Amino acid sequence: MTTAVQLKTRELKPGFGAEILDVDLARAEPDTLAGVVDTFHRHGAILLRGQEMSPKQLVDFVALFGEPEDHTQKQFTLPGHPKVFVLSNREADGKPIGAHNDGVGWHTDYSYKAQPVMCTMLYAVEVPDEGSDTLLADGCAAWNALSPERQKELDGLRLHHSYQHFMATREFGRQELSDELKRDNPDVEHPLIRTHPADGRKALWPSTGTVTEVVGMENPKGLELVDELVEFMTSEPFVFRHKWQVGDILMWDNRCTLHTGTLYDDTKYFRTMHRLWAKGDAPY
Ligand SMILES: [Fe+2]
């Protein structure tokens, strides 16, 4: 059996996330990798800089966290690597090689699925000199900052999520779903307050884009509540802003965070990232 070694880390933000130092993932021993996985489950997010990883190495690495998940928009996966999704503004033969401006707006990945992805990994292949930061919001810190009375009011509420609604209304890449995508992505309900399976810690877990209502609450009251909670959770005290360098691997735990991309000047810069997901459980 592999035992996790204690790694050298520093917090991304007080009380949230860990940058793991002095680890070369492509050459790391199993006990070091077990330490990386362990650090991830405890801190909500991890960062490793200066990595050189082939698509296959990325898939093998994410598989340490859980079974690699497929991607909904299959036209943007890396040829020959269906688990590796490309985010890019580059084109090849007149066609985009990846999704552009994907993930702008606070959300949690795959929130429209019965079993949303547990973790998201981004690997920076090329990055702009400015813009395109990724922001992570700490749902546990936001939950802990609420008064016991407020926590009691919110605990037990459920949100209705819809992929169809999200794709019909989002700012970038709006699309009418094919019958196949509609069939594969029926609406789901998830708790507003999510419990982390590793240690039972609770997190505020709203989202934007896919949420159509708070179950049992009239709109606009329900959506106003969701907006208010997203605004609270994504306010400065709970947010880590990541500025990308080539070779960065940033992974976050979708069970206790929200995230958003930010825009960049795509007339001036190219940005290419590889995104991978590990499967998750039904939220409770
Ligand atoms: Fe995302």
Residues whose N, C-alpha, C, O or C-beta is under 5 A from the ligand:
A	BS01	LIG	G103 D109
